[in-house]
Amino acid sequence: MSTVLRPLDDRIVVEVLEAEEKTSGGILLPDTAKQKPQRGIVRHIGPGKLTDKGERLPLTVQVGDEILFGRYAGNEVEIKGKEYKIMRESDVLAKITK
């Protein structure tokens, strides 16, 4: 049986990207010196927030978007060896565009 996360309301599932292993100057960082990652890729989105009138407000992030989020945002979940975060769309600080 395959596990699929289906977020509710305005929540999103984010695959966390690995923390940087080197500084910009080329110095390798040990595991203890790495900061919590704050970047990820949106893998699943909920249907949107339900208003008082019963209407759904669409989310501004889409599946596949690379995002920046707060260091302690959301809840961490590990499935099949991959780290994910489940968070509200309001925890997203920015989309990263290239």
N, C-alpha and C positions, 0 to 999 in steps of 0.2 A: 504494500500500500504506500503510495507516495504522499508526502506531507505538503500541503499547500496552505499558505497563510492568506486569509481573506480579511483584510482590515475593515473595521466598521466605521461608519460616518466619515469624519474628516481625518482619519488616521492613514498613515502610509507605512509601508515596509521598505526599509533602506538596507541595502547590502553595504556594510562598512568597508571602506578602502583601508589598506594597511598604512600604518604610520611610516613616516620617512625613516630610512635607515642611515642616511647620511645628511650632514649639514650642507648648506650651500657652498661651504669651503672645502668639502670633501672628507670631513672627519666622520668616521663610522661611529654610530651611537649604540651603546649596549642596551639590552632590553629594559633595564631599570631606568634609563634616561629618556626613553621615548615618551612622548606625550600621548594622551588619548586621541585617537583619530577623530577628526571633525568633518570628514568628507565621506560621501557615499553616493551610491547610485540607487534611484528609486526603482524597486522591483514590482511592487503592487500598490494600488491606491484604492481607497474606499469610495463609496458612491457619492460622498459629499455630505456636508453638514445639513441637518434637517432644521428648517426655520419653524417659527411658531405657526405659520400658515400651512405647514405640511409640505413645503416645496424643498427640493434639494439644491443647495448651492454647489456648483461644480468646483473642483479643485484647480489651482493654478499650476501645480506640478503634474507632470505626466510620467508614465513608465519610461525609464531610460534616461531621465534627466540626472545630471550630476549636480549634487547639492552640497551646501555648507550648512552645518547645524551646530547648535550649542554643545559645548564639551560634555555636559551632563544631561542632555536632552534624551527623552524617550526611555524605553525599557529594552535591555539587551536580551536577545534570544539566540541560542545556537542550534542550528538544524543541519544535520549531516556534515558537521565540521566547519560550517560557514557561520560567521557572526552577522547577525541582523539586528536592526533596531526598529522598534515599532514606536512611532511618535505621531503627534498631531501635526497637521500642516503648518500650524502657527509656530512650531519649533524650528521650522526651516528659516535660516537667515538669508540665504541667497541661492540662486541658480548659477552654476558655473558654465559659461559659454566659451567656446573656442573658435 
